[in-house]
Structure formats: structure tokens, C-alpha cells
Amino acid sequence: MGRARTWLREQASSWRVPDETMETAVLLLSELMTNACRHGRVSPGRQIGARCALRQGALRVEVSDASSEWPKLKRATAEDECGRGLALVALLARAWDVQPRPYGIGKTVWFELPVNELPVKHLKHL
């Protein structure tokens, strides 16, 4: 996950994404990657992938895995040690959703954060 956070920081910085937006994106990416690693339960050899795009006033970050199990938004209590990742995404992102991956294997969880006055149509894969 450290590699994914570094990758997103470097990419967002090269696009001149404001620091506050970049740090929020890195936090949310980390939460989605953690969920994919923890709950994905995929066969050996399957990968978790990340992608980011800058378009139409938004930074979009996607995390894909090969699991067919979709994440569930939970309400964590003060005593819970986990279960807040997707709630953070829902709270901090302008938009988020889950969609099936092409060819029917797995899913992609994505979020968008608003970014103003930046170039359009950049796309990078981890």
C-alpha cells in the first residue's frame, strides 16, 4: 500500500493537484487498498490494481480486485477497531461507487474529489 500512496502523491503532484486534495485522495486510496487486501479473498496470482485520472474538474481514483464480493458501508462504533474505510470515502469524496470489472471478474471501487482549473484527460495506472 505504501507503493500505491507514493504513486498517487507523485502523480497528483505532477498534475499540480492542491496538497489538501492530494492528501485526502491518498488517505482514501489507502482505505480502499486496505479493504481490497483484507476482504478481496482472491486466488493467488490475482492482482489488486489502482488507477487515477484527472478530468472535468475531478480527480478520480479507482481500486480494482478480482473478488465478486462488493463492499458494504457500515456504521462503526467508537469501540470498533475497523469498519470506517468506506464511511470515510462516503464522507470525504464528492462521489463514489462500485461497478463490476469488464469481463465479469471482480469489481472496481472508485471515488472522485473536486479539482478546479487543471488540465483534462490525464490517466495513469499503478
Summary of the structure (lengths in Angstrom):
residues: 126
radius of gyration: 14.3
end to end distance: 11.1
largest distance: 43.3
contacts: 351
relative contact order: 0.23
helix: 36%
strand: 26%
